[in-house]
Amino acid sequence: MELTVTPEALTWFKKELVVDEGRGVRFFGKIYGKTQVHDGFSVGMSVDKPERTIVEKKIDDLLFFIDETDEWFFKGYDLAVDYDAKLDEPSYDFIETNK
């Protein structure tokens, strides 16, 4: 599983979130909504302390991660995080892996 964050999304996160030292941006599955691969669930994000990560990506001193408790939600997919200028928020794309 890989996690990618576009420069545009990185700019949005830096502008919108306060992430203290020792914390990062966590992506997880949350009830309600829909993704291209999950009905009834959407991607949530929060500022949390990484504890049992299964994937991490550090860009410009900002850590992005997925915790092992959310492996079920991302299993078999890479997560690409982009920025939707029309909605002024992150967008998420699940890319199927062959692993």
C-alpha positions as CSV (number, residue, x, y, z in Angstrom):
1,M,0.0,0.0,0.0
2,E,1.3,3.4,-1.0
3,L,0.2,6.9,0.1
4,T,0.7,9.9,-2.3
5,V,-0.1,13.5,-1.6
6,T,0.0,16.1,-4.4
7,P,1.7,19.4,-3.9
8,E,-1.7,21.1,-4.1
9,A,-3.2,18.9,-1.4
10,L,-0.1,19.5,0.7
11,T,-0.6,23.3,0.4
12,W,-4.2,22.8,1.6
13,F,-3.3,20.7,4.6
14,K,-0.6,23.2,5.7
15,K,-3.1,26.1,5.4
16,E,-6.0,24.5,7.1
17,L,-4.6,22.3,9.8
18,V,-2.4,22.9,12.9
19,V,-0.2,19.8,13.3
20,D,1.9,19.9,16.5
21,E,5.3,18.1,16.7
22,G,4.9,14.4,17.1
23,R,1.6,14.3,15.3
24,G,0.5,13.9,11.7
25,V,-2.5,13.7,9.4
26,R,-4.2,10.4,9.7
27,F,-6.5,9.0,7.0
28,F,-9.2,6.4,8.0
29,G,-12.5,4.9,7.0
30,K,-15.6,6.6,8.5
31,I,-19.2,5.6,8.4
32,Y,-21.5,7.5,6.0
33,G,-20.7,8.6,2.5
34,K,-19.2,6.8,-0.4
35,T,-15.9,6.2,-2.1
36,Q,-15.2,4.7,-5.5
37,V,-14.7,1.3,-3.7
38,H,-16.8,1.5,-0.5
39,D,-20.6,2.1,-0.2
40,G,-21.6,3.6,3.1
41,F,-18.1,4.7,4.1
42,S,-15.9,7.7,3.2
43,V,-12.4,8.8,3.9
44,G,-11.9,10.7,7.1
45,M,-8.9,12.6,8.3
46,S,-7.7,13.9,11.6
47,V,-4.6,15.2,13.3
48,D,-3.4,12.3,15.5
49,K,-0.3,10.8,17.1
50,P,1.0,7.9,15.0
51,E,1.2,4.8,17.0
52,R,0.8,1.6,14.8
53,T,1.1,2.9,11.3
54,I,1.0,0.6,8.2
55,V,2.0,3.4,5.8
56,E,3.7,6.8,6.4
57,K,4.6,9.6,4.1
58,K,6.6,12.6,5.2
59,I,6.5,15.7,3.0
60,D,8.1,19.0,4.1
61,D,8.1,17.9,7.7
62,L,4.4,17.1,7.6
63,L,3.6,13.4,8.3
64,F,0.7,11.6,6.6
65,F,-0.2,8.1,7.8
66,I,-2.7,5.3,8.0
67,D,-3.0,3.3,11.2
68,E,-3.2,-0.5,11.2
69,T,-6.7,-0.4,12.7
70,D,-7.8,1.0,9.3
71,E,-6.1,-1.6,7.1
72,W,-9.4,-3.2,6.3
73,F,-10.5,0.1,4.6
74,F,-7.5,0.5,2.4
75,K,-6.5,-3.2,1.8
76,G,-5.7,-3.9,-1.8
77,Y,-5.5,-0.2,-2.7
78,D,-3.0,2.7,-2.8
79,L,-4.4,6.0,-1.6
80,A,-3.8,9.1,-3.7
81,V,-4.7,12.4,-2.0
82,D,-5.3,15.4,-4.3
83,Y,-7.0,18.8,-4.0
84,D,-10.4,19.7,-5.4
85,A,-10.3,23.4,-6.1
86,K,-14.0,23.6,-6.8
87,L,-14.9,22.2,-3.4
88,D,-11.7,23.6,-1.7
89,E,-11.0,20.3,0.0
90,P,-8.9,17.2,-0.4
91,S,-10.1,14.5,-2.8
92,Y,-9.2,10.8,-2.5
93,D,-8.6,8.2,-5.2
94,F,-8.2,4.5,-4.5
95,I,-5.8,2.8,-6.9
96,E,-6.1,-1.0,-7.0
97,T,-2.8,-2.8,-6.3
98,N,-1.8,-6.2,-7.6
99,K,-0.2,-7.1,-4.3
